Amino acid sequence: MNDDAPLPLADEAPSEQHDGGALRLANVADIGGSHITAAVVGMRGSSARVVTSAGADTDPHGAGTEILDIWASACREAVAQAGGDARADAAWAIAMPDPFDYERGVGTFENVAKFENLSGVDIRGELAARLGAEPSAVRFVHDASAYGIGEWMFGAASGHDRAVCITLGTGVGSTFLDHGTPIRHRADVPTNGTAHLLEVDGGPLEDTVSTRAIVAAFARQTGETTSVKDIAGRMRAGDATATRVLEHASFALGRCLGPWLATFEASVLVAGGSISRSWDLFEPGFRAGVAEANPAYAATLELAASRLLDDAPLLGAAAWLTRSA
């Protein structure tokens, strides 16, 4: 199933969902490098909520069978919590990170330092067998696309024709949404719609804007290794080094993304991921970075932190599944 397929607007949902119609359940999972969250999502009309969820940690360098067993166990647990209202053998929408062949359900996982023991494995077939489902019932969507769809359908990007959602954490994820459809192959978006391939100051963006980059920059200037959360706390307390490090990262991110946001004519940028919890500290520097190339556009661009946070990819995957079935 192609995550570039058109996604209908919220007011185009099936008629049985209007006026408080029947609750529709969808099985979903959000897979990260070291964690999985599986959930049963309930949707009614233009609203959605996580009904049940189950999470588990994984060793990204562990044996492939072990990782698959943990993923399937979390999926079964989320369904079991929903009682008789959901079935593990029903359709699943799995939000997966790149590099991954979403049509085939197979990942290469090259140059990402995780899941090397799942490279080339038929993940669709393996998960289907563990869930007692048909392989065709297990479908995959890009994790950043799922996050963006969730925010466009139910969160901070709602009501915008063109929106960009970024996730800031171990890297920089992104999705460019045109009326809710993730755009990955068009002249007005970066290659594959992915910001992490962009460069700033002669190097990869994620060497400047990511958890590891910010922690490393702070360590270089202080000799102290700590967390982004702590660095953000120090900035709030007026620490000059912490302020300098975070302002440099946020400005670089805005300067790098700004031209693409303007070309795409996005009216809102939504920031998600772990670093977004300190978005109020990032926003001024980000807007200044966008303004460096296009002051007029920067003045009109709406900036917002994710409203849904960890629920965003789960709700987005559910919306994608029900509208692409």
N, C-alpha and C positions, 0 to 999 in steps of 0.2 A: 504494500500500500504506500503510495507516494505522499510524503508530507507537504509537497508543493500543490497537491490537489486543492481546488477552491473550497474554502470553508464558508458556509452560509452565515449571514449576519444573525445576531441573536434573535431578531424578530422574524426570522425565517425558520425557526425551530418547528418541528412537527406539531400539528394542531392539537394533538392530545396532551401536549405539555402546557398549553395555555390555560389561564384561569384556574391555576392550582391543580392541574391535571395529575395523572399518575406519576409517582416517583420512578424514574428510570435509573437502574444501577449499572455501573461500569466498573470492570476490574482493571486496575492500572498498577504500574510500578515505575519508580524513578531510580535508576541505577547510576551510582557514582563510583569513583575509583575505589573507595573503601567502605561503602555503605549502600544498602538498598532500603527503600521504603516502598512497601506494597500497600495498596488501599482499595477499598470499595467506595466509589464516589456515587452519591445520589444527586440526580439532576431533575429539576422541575421547572418548566418554563425557562426563564433566563437566569435562574439561580442554581447554584451547585454547592455541595458541602461534602467533606470527607466523612463518611459514615463510620468506617473502621479503618485502622491502619496497623501495620506491623513492620518493624525495622530490624535490621541485623547488620553487624559489621562483617566485612570480608577482608581477607588478605589478598591484595591485588596481585601478589606474586605467588599465590598458592596454586595448588593443583586445580586444573580446569574442572574436574568432577566435583571437587569440594566447593568451588565457587558456585557452580550450577545448583548443587544441592541446597546451599544456603539461600540462593535466590528463590528457588522453588518453595522452600520451607516458609519463607516470609510471605510469599503469595498465598499459599494454602492457609496460613494462619490468619491473614487479613480476611479471607473468605469465610473461614470458620467462625470468626467473631461476628459475622453478619448473620449467622444462623442459617435458616432455610431460605433466606431472601437472595442469596447469591450462590453461584456454582463455580468451582475452580475450572471446570471444563468449558466454561463460556469464553467469549472473546476477551482477549487481553490487549491493552495498549502499553507497550514497554518503552519508556523514554531512555534512550541510550546516547552516550557521548560518541563523538567521532574518534578515530576513523572507523566507520561501520557501513556496511552495505545494507541499507534499510529494506530494500526489496527482498534480498535473499536471506536476511537474518544472520549474516556472517560478518565478523570483524577482522580487520588486519591488525589493529592495535599497534601500528608501527610508530616508533619514536615518541611514545607517550608514557613509558615507564610503568605500565600496568597491563594486566590481563594477557601477558605474553603467552600464557599456557592455554588461552582460548583463541589464539590466532588461527583462523581458518576453520574453526569449529562451527557446525550447524547449530547455532544457539536456538534458533526457532524450533528445530526438531527436538533438541535436548530438553528444552523447557516444556514443550508440548507433551512429551512422553512423561515427564515428572508430574504434570498437572492433569493428566488424563484427558487432554484436549487434542483436537485435530491441529496439525501444524498450521493450517490456514487461519486458525483462531488466534494465533499469537502474532501480533503485528508490532512494528517498531516505528518510532517517531524520534526525530532528533531532540535531544534533551532541551536545548535552548529554544527550539521551536515550541515544544510543549510549554515551557515557562512563559514564553511570549503570548501564546494563545490563551493561557490561563489569565494573564493580566489583561489581555484585550477583551476577553469575554466577561470576566468577573471582577477585574481589579482596576489598577491605576491608569491603564490605557483605554479603558472603556469609553466609547464615544468618539474616538479619533480614527479618521480614515487611514492615515499612515502613522505608524508608531514603530519605534525601535526599542527593544528590551535587551539590556545587557545583564550578565551575571558576573559578579566580581568575587573572586575567591582564589582558588589554586591557579586559575587562568581567567581569561576574559571570554565569556561566551556571548553570543549575540543572535538576535533574529530580527529581520526587517519585515514588518507586517503591512501588507496592503489590503485593507478591508478584512483583516483577520487571517489572510493567507500568507504563510511564510514564503518570502521570495529569496531564492538561493542562486538563481542563474539569470541575472538581468544586468544591464549596463549600469544601472543606478545603485547597485549594491556591491560590496567587496566580493571577491571570489568565494563562492559557496555561501555568501551572506555571513561570513565568519570574520569577526574582528581580530581573532587571535593570530591571523596570518598577516596582519598589518605591521608596519614598522614605524618606529619613532626614534629620532636621534641616531639613525644608522643601524638600529638593531631591532629585534622582535619586540613588539609592544609589551608582551608578557615579561620581558626582562626589566621593564620599568614599572608596570602596573600588574601586580599579582601579590598574593600573600608572601611568597618567597622573596620577591623583589623588594617589597617594602620592608620586610624584616631584615634583609641583607643590607639595604641602604641605611637603616637605623643602626645596625651593628657596625658598619664601616665608620660611622661618625661618632659613635659612643663606646664601641668595644663591648656592647651589651646585646645579647640575643634575647628577644622577648616576642610577644605576640602582637598582631595588628590591633587587637582589642585593647591591649595595654598601651600601645602607641597612641591610639585614638583617645584613650583616657588621659594620657599625659598632655595631648594637644588641648583637650578641654580645660585642663588645669593650667594652661599657659606655657607649657614646656616649649622652648624655642626650637630645639632639634626635632622633636616630634612634629611640630607645626611645619617646619621646613620640608621634612620628608613627605608628609601627606600632601602638602600643597604642590610639591613637585610632581608627584604621581598623578594627582587629579588634573593638574594643568596639562600634563603630557597626554592624558587620556582624552581630554576635550580637544586638544590640538590635533590629535590623530583622527578622532572620529568626526570632528566638526564638518569637514568637507563632504564626507559621505552622508551625514545627516541632512545637510543642506541640499545635496544632489537628489536624495531620496524624497525630499520635501516632507520630512517627518515633522509633525506638530507636537510630539511628545517623546521624551526619552524616559524609560522606566528602568531604574537600577535595582537589581536583585542580587542574590548571593550573600555570602557572609559579610563581606566588606560593606555592603549596602546598609547594614545596620548602623553604620556611621556615615550615612550619605549626607547628612547635614554638614559634616566637615568637608566632604568632597565637592559638594555642589558649587560653592563659590569659585574654586579653582577650575572645575570643569567648565563652567560657563565662561570664565575668562579665557580658557584655552580655545573654546569654540569661537569666541569673539575675535581672537587674533586674526583669523582669516575672513570672518564675516560678522561684523558687529551688529548689523541690522537683523540678521537671522538669529543670532544669539539672544537678542532682546525679546524675540517672540517665541522662542522654543520653550515649551513647558518641561520642567524637570521634576521627577517624582520618584520617591522610593517605593519599592514594591509594597503593596498592601497585603499580599497573600503569602509572601515569603516561601517557606517550604511547601506550602499547599499549592503554589502556582503550577509547578509541572504536573502534579497529580490531577488538578482540575482541568488543566489544558489538555492533558493526554485523554481524559474522559470525553471532553468536548470533541477532540479530533476523532476519537474512535466512533462515537455515535453518529458523527456527520460524514464519516468516510466509509461506513459499513456498507 
